[in-house]
Amino acid sequence: MLLAPVRVESPSDLPDDAREAEEVEARARSRIAELSQRPFDVESIALTGLFVLAVFYTIYFMRSILLPIVLALLLSYLLRPIVRGLAQIKIPLPVSAALLLIGFFGLIGYGISVLATPTAEWLQKAPAGFTELQRKLLPVKKSVAQVTQATGEIEKLASTNAQTFR
């Protein structure tokens, strides 16, 4: 079995992009090696932790402002390919965006109207369902009460036995 000869490229044979990538990789490796030789700075780690906590704290209290913005960005990214597709068939961007929003809100309205009747029926049946659930769980509740009572009696016996051995 013959193996094909392997041609090893010298750095001068590589294209400029590959040479630059190798240089960046070599600099990154030397920087990582340099950073790994330094001792850890506890103050820096603590400050970084406090900064992360402050960011989460800020996000938590700004959620009422940030949530609509994030949802708007997600909808923008979700619907942008459709708007671009409509722009390719010569529909202006504002018109296609308006059509998409009308369709989106129409779909949400239709979903709410379809789900309204079953939800109302479920809410009317809920009290009867809860009473039936209580009736079915009564044997389980009784057995749990018996186990709890037995546990209490065992604890009493154990405590009296511990007192007698003293």
N, C-alpha and C positions, 0 to 999 in steps of 0.2 A: 504494500500500500504506500503510495507516494503522497507526501504532503505538499501542498502548494507553498511556495516561499512567501514569507511574511515580510512586507515592506515596512520598515520603521521610518516614520517621518521625523525629520529633524525640526527643531523650532523654526528654522527659516522656511521650511516647506509649508507650514501651517498658514491658513488665511489669517487676515488681520483680526477678525472677530474671535477666532479660536485662540489666537495668541493673547488677546486682551482678556479673554475669559480665564486663561491659565494664570495670567498675572494677577487678576482680581482674586482668584482662588488662593494663590500663593500668599498674597497680602492678608487675606482673611485668616488663613491658617497661622501665619506668624502673629497676627493680632490676638487670636484665640490662645495661642501658646503664651504670649506675653501676659494676657489677662489671667490665665490660670496659674501663673507663677506668683501673682500678688496675693497677699492675705485678704480675707474677707473683711469688709468694712461694715461692722454691725450697725453703725449709725445710718449708713446709706440704705441698708436693708430695712431698718425700722422706718425711715422716712418714706421709702417706697411703699411699704405696707400701709402707712397712714394715708398716703396719697390715694392709694387704691380704695381704701375705706371711705375717704372723703368723696371720691368720684361716685361710688355706689350710693352713698348717703344723698348726694345731690340728685342722682338719677331717680332715687326712690321718691323724693319730695317733688320732683319736677315731672312725675309720670303723667299728670293730667295735661301737661303741655307737650311732652315728648311723644306720647302715644299717638295723637292725631298726626303729628309730623312723620313719625315712622310709618304709620299706615298709609299716608299719602305717598311717601317714597316707594313703599312696596307696590302699591297700585300703579304708580308711574312706571316702575320697572316691569311689572306684569303686563301692562297694556301697551307699552311702547312698541313692541314688534307688530301689533295689530295696527297701530296708528301709522307706522312706517309702510306696512303693506297697503293700507288705504291710500297713502300718499303716492305710492307707485302707480296706482290706477287713477291718478289725477284728482283725488278728493283732497281739498285743502286741510291742513293740520287742525285748525280750530273746529272745522265742521266734523272731522272724523273723531276728534276728542269728545265733542259734544254728543255725537251719536253713541259713542262707547259709554259715556257716563249715563245717558238716558237708558241705554240697554242694561247697564249694570244695576241701576236703581230700579228699573222695571223688573228685572230678575229677582232682586231682593224682595220687592213688593209682592210679586207673584208667590214666592216661597212663603212669605208670611201669611198671605191669604189662604194658601193651601193647607198650611199647618194650623191655622186658627181653629177650625172646626174640631179636629182630633184633640187639640189641646184643651178646648172647652169641655169636651166630653170626658177627658181624663180627669180634669179638675172636679167635675161633678161626681165622678165615681171614686175619687180619692178617699173621702171619709169612710165609705163602706169598705174599701180595700184595706184601710188601716185597721179597722175593727176586725176584719177577717184575719189579717196578719197577726194581730194580738191574740186572737183565739187559737190560731195554729201554733204560736210560740209559747202558749201557756204551759204545756208539758215541759218544755225546755226550761222555762223560768222556774217551775217547781223543782226540777232536778238540780238546777244551779243553787237554789235556796237550800236544798237538802245538803248539797256538798259544802256550802258555806257554813251551815250549822254544824256539820260533822267536823270541819276544820276548826271551828271555834272550840268544840268539845275536846279535840285532840290537843289544842294549845293549852286548854285548862289543865288537862291531865299532865302535859309536859311541864307546865309551870309548877304544879303541886309536887310532882316527882322531883323537880330540881330543888324545891324548898326543903323536902324531906331529907335529901342527901347532904344538906349543909350542916 
